[in-house]
Amino acid sequence: MTAIAGQWLPNWRHGFIALQATDLVGLALDRIVEDVSSAEYARMDADPGAPLFHGEARAVTFVRQAIGPFAGPRLEIVRIGEVKTQAGIKVERTHASFAPGSLGAFRDPATLLQPPLCLVFAYAGADRQWRPQWEGAARLPYAVRLTVRTESGAFVASTAFALKVTAAPEIAAQPQAQPPHATETPQ
C-alpha cells in the first residue's frame, strides 16, 4: 500500500498544481475582460478629440467606472500591462484617479500573470481587422483579443470580447458608412 501511495501522490500533486495554474490564468483573463469591456468614452479635456484609450500589444490604459470597496460613483484610469521584475516580466493591473486635465499616479498594483506567462493584446474596429495598437481614434475599439503565451512563445489561452461602449453619445448617434463587405439589395 505504501508503494502505491508513494507513486500516486507525486502524480496527483503535479496534476493539482497544473489545475491550479490553469485556474489562475482563467481568473486573470476574467478580470481583464471585465475591466477592458467596461471602458468608458472619456476625454482628459473638454476639447473634442479622442478618448483616453491607449492600446498597445503589451499594455492597455483606459477609463472605467471605479470598482472595489469604497469606490463610489467615480471614474478611474486603469492600466493593465507588463512590468519588469527580478523574476521576469509579470502582468499587473494598476489604477489612478480620473480628473480631466491631469493624469494621476498609478497605485495598488495587483499581479494578474506571473513569469513565464505573458499577455498580448490586439484591437479591432468596425472593419474587424486586428491591430497591435489602438490610440487616437474617435471611437474605442469594438473588440479586444487577449492571448496568453509563455515567454518561449507557446500558446496557453486566448479570448476575444466586445466593448460595451465604443463612442460618445454624439458620435454614436451619427449613421456610419457600411463596411466594405456589406452589399445593398435592390428594392
N, C-alpha and C positions, 0 to 999 in steps of 0.2 A: 504494500500500500504506500509506503514512504517513497519507493522508487517511482511509482506512477505520479504521485503528487509532486515530486521533485522535477519531473519532466513537464508536467502540465502547468504548474504555476508560472514559470518564466514565459511560456507562450501566452497564457492568459494575461499577464502583466503587459506584454508587448501589444497585444490586441487592445487592451484597455487604454493604453497611452495613445495609440493611433486614433481610437474613437474619440478620446478627449481632445486631441489636436483638431480633428475634423469639426467637432462641436464649437471650438474656439474660432475657427475660420468662419463657420456659419453665423455665429454671434456677431463677429466683426462685420461681415457683409450686411447683415440685417441692420446694424447701427448705421453704417454708411448709406445704405439705401434709404432708410428713414430720414436721415439728415439731408442728403442731397435732393431727394424728391420733394422735400418741403421748402426748397429755396424760394425766396420771395423776390419780386421785382422791386428793388430798392436802389436809389442812387445816393451817392455821397454828397451831392449838392443839389440845389433847386433847378439848375440848368437842365434843359433837355439833353439827353445823351444816353449812353449805355448804362445798364445796371451794373452793380458790383457783383461780378461773377468772373473769376479768373480760373479757367480750367487749363491744366497742363497734364502731360502724360503721367507725372508722378505726384501731383498735388492739385487740390481744388480749394478755392476760397469763395465764399458766398454768404448771403444774408438769409437768416431764417428766424422764425419766432423762437424766443428763448425757451429752453426746456430745463427740467431739473427742479430740485427743491428750491422754493422761494424765488422762482424765476419771474413770475408776474407777467403781465401783458407788455412785453417789450421785444425789440429785435436784437439779435446778436450776430456778429460776424464769426463764421466758423471756418477753420482751416483743417483739412484732412490731408496729410501728406507725409512724405519721408523725412526722417530726422536721423542724422548720423550719430551713432553711439560707439563706445569701445567694443561692444559685442557685434556691431554691424549696423545695418540700416533697419530701422523699425518704422512702422506707420503709426502716427499719433493724430488724435483729434484735440484741437485747442480752440478756444473761443475768446472773443473780445466784445466789449460793449459797442453797440452801434450808435453813433452820433454823427449826423450829417456834418460834413466838412473835415472830419478828422478820423484817423484810424487809431484806435487804442491799442494797448499792449495785449498780446495773446497770453492766456493763462490757463491753468488747470489742465495740463497735458494728460491725456488718457491713451495708453497704448492699445492699439487695435490689432496689430500684427507684429510679430517678433521675427528676427532672423531665424531661419534662412528665407522666410516668405517676404515677397514684395508685391506691391499693388500697382496696376497700370490702368489709367482712366482713358476713355475715348468718349467723344461727344458727337451727337448727330443733330442736325437742324431739320427743317421741313423737307429738304432734299433726301433725307435718310442716308446720307453718306457719313461714315465715321471719320472723325478727325482727332489728332492727338492734342489739339488746343482749341479753346473757346474763350475769346476775350474781345471786348469792344463791340460786340454785336448789339443791335437794338432789342433783341429778344434773348431770353435764356435758351439754352439748348432744349430740344424736345425730348431727348433721351440721353442717358449716360450708360456706358458699359464699364463694368469693373472686371478685371481679370487678375486673379491671384496666381503668381508663379513663384518658383523657388529662385534663389539667386543664380542658379545654374541655368535657368530658363525652362524648367519642367513645369507643365501646366498642372495647376491644383484645382481651381474652380473659376467660374465666370457667371455673371448675371448682367442683365440689361433691364432698365426700367425707365418709365416716363416721368417727367417732372409734372407736378400738379399745376404750377403756374409758369407760363413762359413769356408773358408780356404784360406791360402796364395796361390798365383798362382802356385808355385812349388808343393804344396800339392794337389791342386785341379786338376792338370793335371795328377796325378797318378791314374791308374784304381783302383777302390775299389772292395773288395770282395763282392759277392752278399749277401744280407741279408739272414738270416736263413730261412725265409718263402718263398723265391724265389725258383722256380723249373726250371730245364732246360727241353727243349723239344727236343726229339731225332730228328735228321735230316735224 
